[in-house]
Structure formats: structure tokens, C-alpha cells
Amino acid sequence: MYSKDIANLFLAGRTVSCTHVALGSLRVMETLGAMGQAVGTAASLCKKYNTLPTTVNKKHIKELQSILQRNGQYIIGKPEDCGLANNAKITASSAKRFCNTKEEYELKLDNDITYTLPLDCSKLGTVSIRIKNNTDKETTIRYKVFCDERDTAYTKGELLFEGELKLDGYFDGYMPIDMSVESDEIKKVFLELQKNDDCSVCGSFERMIGMPCFRCGMWRTNIDGKALTYCFKYEDTDNLYAAQNVVNGYSRPVSSPNCWVSNTKDNEWLQLEFEKPVDINEIQLYFNAQFEDDHFNEPIKQLVTGYKITAETENGPKNIEITNNYQPQNFVEFKASKVTKVRIDFIDNNGSDEFEVFAIKVF
């Protein structure tokens, strides 16, 4: 994003050099805004070191990335610094299990459908899917399991294995599938059910972070404009929505949900406990802005709108309450000395039955 011919000229937005194919991705507002932020930050480093853009690229790129991430920028595959929160003990009022058993809609299996299944601790055991045979005859559904093409995208890679499900006449319940996947390299797998007009699957319109569901292999399953999440149960995982996710270095779903999700909406909280007292200037919170969708609904139900931060100090508690929030990233100026604990009590969101937090950073 700087000129190869004019030494001190940056380029941002549609003026950058690219093919017409690349322009199709970068021409949109979100990408152009990110480019502008990167160029503006790089220009500040040019001034800081009295140097030119090419030198920033060669000598100061890590500092540039660090500043961008500190200011809320996302860089694919690069872990983020959570500051003082890195070494804090994280606890929460509750944590939701990674499953969906709420039945609001029945979808006929007249096309192939795909479940996205993140691996917990590099393994995936038994997954049970909610399915119905609508006839009185035994039928068979073939399935395939694919690895991820890369852990930063929701695209299928190579075929791992395949099998078939045999359903009795009028079967109506959960069918277990032994996935038998264990790998340090594979971060998520895709379970593809093949078309069978005699059968249907059940689902709900509650969005689940880390599990977009697809139809025909590529499109999100939408019913009247609402995304459908297929019903399923994990048998062997408790960590995919754990509190510790808020300091794992990723502030959005990538290979895993990377999110804490509460069980309910009542009296839910997250707490950071420091091994020894620390001085704090700023607390950053990253909420759900439907990163997994190509568009978002308004208002975003999962977005936290109200919360209270309380810090325990040697001089007693210090707190601040945030109301009417509409931003997915909250950078809260919070100056406190000799802090031993920070607790965030969640008050409200835009209508979801649970609270969701991707990251907490303390500086």
C-alpha cells in the first residue's frame, strides 16, 4: 500500500495496485477501512523513525501489527496480545455446552447439508445428530467427513472418511456418529449428510458461534432470512465455550469459537484474578458482531448493551457501568492502581438468552 516509484507516497482504498479479481474483495467499505487504518498507522511509524514506507515494511512490520491489533484490527492467523489478562486466572458464572437441542424447524433433506464441527483439544469423539425418517421403510443416509482446507476459513479440505446411517421406519431421534478424528493440525471438520428425500433434520434459529451450517455445500441455510442451525450433541467436550477463551489470543471465531458463552442471561459474570497487584489504564472487551455471516441482522441480538466493571484495589472497589452500548469493540478507560481482581457483570444485550464475549484485554 505504498508507491514503488514515489518514495514517500502511501496508497489506500481503491487506488492500490491489484488485479480485477482482487478488487472484488477489497473494494468494500470494511476492507477499505482496514486498509486506511493500516496506512495511517504505518505513516505514524514513518514519522516516529523519520523513515520511508519501504523501511517500515522491512524493519518495523511487527511493531505495526502490534499497534493495529492493540487498536482493534484483526490480522488473520496472528495471535493477539491480551496484556495483563494473559496471566490472569479466568473464572465465570457459567459456560454453555456446545450443542443445539432446541427444535424450531424441520428441514427436508432434499439437498446435501453440512455441519461445521470444531475440535476440542485436537480431538472429536461421538457426535449425535437429530434426524427423522418420514416413511415406514428402512432407509440409509450416506455421510462424508472432511478436514478444513485451512484453519482460518470455513472451506472443506480433503476427505477423511465416509460412512452410512441406517434408519428404521419412522425413526425420530438422535443418531450417533463416531467421528474418530484426532489431530493437532486439523482444527475443525465438516460433516456432510447426503441428500435423502425420505428424511429431514431439525434445527433452530439460535445462532451458534463456531458452527455455521450449510446447504448444497456452500450456502448458509436460511429460512425466511434467518439462519438455521441443525440440532446436534457433542458427547466429549466441555471447553468450546469456556471462560478461558477470552484470553486465548483470538477475538473472533477462526478455527474454534474462541468465545465465552454463558448458560443464561441472569446474573452472569466474568472475573480476572491477578497473581499479584497490577496497575490498569484500559480494559478492552470484544463482543459478538456476527463475524461468521456475510451480513448481520439489526439489532444484533448477541451484542452486549450493558455491563458493569468492578476492580478490587487496596483502597477498595472501583467500578464503572456502561449502558446503551452498540459497538462490538469497547475500549474502556479505567485507571486503577494495585488491582487484584477485575469482574465484569453483564446486564443486558439486544435480546439473546445468553451473553457472548470473544476477548478481554487489560493494559
Secondary structure, 3 states (H helix, E strand, C coil): CECCCCCCCECCHHHCCCCHHHHHHHCCHHHHHHHHHHHHHHHHHHHHHCCCHHHHHHHCHHHHHHHHHHCCCCCCCCCCCCEHHHHCEEEECCCCCCEECCCCEEEECCCCEEEEEECECCEEEEEEEEEEECCCCCEEEEEEEEEECCCCCCCEEEEEEEEEEEECCCCEEEEEEEEEEECCCCCEEEEEECCCCCEEEEEECCCCCCCCEEECCCEECEECCEECEECEEECCCCCCCCHHHHHCCCCCCCCCCCCEECCCCCCCEEEEEEEEEEEEEEEEEEECCCCCCCCCCCCCCCCEEEEEEEEEECCEEEEEEECCCCCCEEEEEEEEEEEEEEEEEEEEECCCCCCEEEEEEEC
